[in-house]
Amino acid sequence: MTQDFYHYTSKKGLNKILKSGCISESLSGGQDAKFGEGVYGTSLHPDEGKKQIAKNNWGQYWWKNKTSGKVDTAVHLKIPPRNLERADCDRDILLHRGPIFLEDYDHRIIQMGEHGERGGSQRGGCSHDRSGSSRDGMQEYYEDQQSHGVQGNNGNTERGVKNRNEYGGHTGYSKSYSRYNHYEKNYDNHASGYYGGGGYAQDCESSDGDDDWY
């Protein structure tokens, strides 16, 4: 039995998560850790819409955080209830103590429309397991970035599928796709030094405010 855990974040926040392979925890002493240290999430499905999710996550500060893009994307994870705590408040807020390493749980990447998940609801399932990682989801996310004009140095938005297994030398391909290749290469090669023991990211930095929850 697992609990649906949605970590809503900005595109910038998602890029950091995909680059490091983990969702960093919010630390005590900042406004993003009202209910203690850990990774904040909710069980609210994307179908609730951006407005309702923002109200749940940030209370009276919902409008500022919605308009700044903090519900533009989400990481949907399946987490055993024993690894989660429910915040003592009247909102739907879940807390995972310590950082979340993506390879530890089934997960998928979600891009949000105003009233729910873009491309239609996929309620009830994660499309990527731990053994397969979320590489397909990352590829889809970065290819979508390309289709919206994220370009490489020479202005070419070609997807570059033929180059997906190469690292470096991405002239003519989008920067975002290069970041996908960077993550994929290091996910497959733990000995590269990007990951520490057991395939965990060596450096999962604490929250810098991109994912503030109140």
ChimeraX attribute file (.defattr): number of C-alpha atoms within 10 A of each C-alpha:
attribute: neighborCount
match mode: 1-to-1
recipient: residues
	/A:1	6
	/A:2	13
	/A:3	16
	/A:4	22
	/A:5	26
	/A:6	25
	/A:7	24
	/A:8	30
	/A:9	23
	/A:10	20
	/A:11	19
	/A:12	14
	/A:13	22
	/A:14	26
	/A:15	18
	/A:16	17
	/A:17	20
	/A:18	21
	/A:19	17
	/A:20	23
	/A:21	26
	/A:22	22
	/A:23	26
	/A:24	23
	/A:25	25
	/A:26	28
	/A:27	18
	/A:28	13
	/A:29	10
	/A:30	14
	/A:31	13
	/A:32	24
	/A:33	20
	/A:34	16
	/A:35	19
	/A:36	18
	/A:37	19
	/A:38	25
	/A:39	25
	/A:40	33
	/A:41	26
	/A:42	22
	/A:43	16
	/A:44	19
	/A:45	18
	/A:46	28
	/A:47	19
	/A:48	14
	/A:49	17
	/A:50	24
	/A:51	17
	/A:52	16
	/A:53	23
	/A:54	23
	/A:55	16
	/A:56	20
	/A:57	27
	/A:58	18
	/A:59	15
	/A:60	12
	/A:61	14
	/A:62	21
	/A:63	13
	/A:64	12
	/A:65	23
	/A:66	21
	/A:67	13
	/A:68	12
	/A:69	18
	/A:70	25
	/A:71	26
	/A:72	22
	/A:73	25
	/A:74	24
	/A:75	20
	/A:76	25
	/A:77	26
	/A:78	20
	/A:79	19
	/A:80	13
	/A:81	15
	/A:82	9
	/A:83	12
	/A:84	18
	/A:85	14
	/A:86	16
	/A:87	16
	/A:88	10
	/A:89	8
	/A:90	7
	/A:91	14
	/A:92	15
	/A:93	22
	/A:94	24
	/A:95	21
	/A:96	21
	/A:97	16
	/A:98	16
	/A:99	19
	/A:100	21
	/A:101	17
	/A:102	23
	/A:103	21
	/A:104	17
	/A:105	20
	/A:106	21
	/A:107	25
	/A:108	23
	/A:109	25
	/A:110	26
	/A:111	20
	/A:112	21
	/A:113	17
	/A:114	14
	/A:115	13
	/A:116	18
	/A:117	22
	/A:118	15
	/A:119	10
	/A:120	11
	/A:121	12
	/A:122	14
	/A:123	11
	/A:124	8
	/A:125	13
	/A:126	17
	/A:127	15
	/A:128	19
	/A:129	17
	/A:130	12
	/A:131	10
	/A:132	11
	/A:133	22
	/A:134	23
	/A:135	18
	/A:136	16
	/A:137	16
	/A:138	23
	/A:139	21
	/A:140	17
	/A:141	21
	/A:142	22
	/A:143	21
	/A:144	16
	/A:145	18
	/A:146	21
	/A:147	12
	/A:148	10
	/A:149	12
	/A:150	18
	/A:151	20
	/A:152	19
	/A:153	12
	/A:154	10
	/A:155	13
	/A:156	16
	/A:157	22
	/A:158	15
	/A:159	20
	/A:160	16
	/A:161	11
	/A:162	7
	/A:163	15
	/A:164	17
	/A:165	12
	/A:166	13
	/A:167	16
	/A:168	11
	/A:169	9
	/A:170	17
	/A:171	14
	/A:172	16
	/A:173	23
	/A:174	25
	/A:175	19
	/A:176	22
	/A:177	30
	/A:178	22
	/A:179	19
	/A:180	24
	/A:181	22
	/A:182	18
	/A:183	20
	/A:184	23
	/A:185	17
	/A:186	20
	/A:187	21
	/A:188	12
	/A:189	13
	/A:190	16
	/A:191	12
	/A:192	11
	/A:193	12
	/A:194	18
	/A:195	19
	/A:196	13
	/A:197	10
	/A:198	8
	/A:199	19
	/A:200	20
	/A:201	21
	/A:202	14
	/A:203	13
	/A:204	19
	/A:205	15
	/A:206	15
	/A:207	20
	/A:208	14
	/A:209	12
	/A:210	18
	/A:211	25
	/A:212	19
	/A:213	25
	/A:214	17
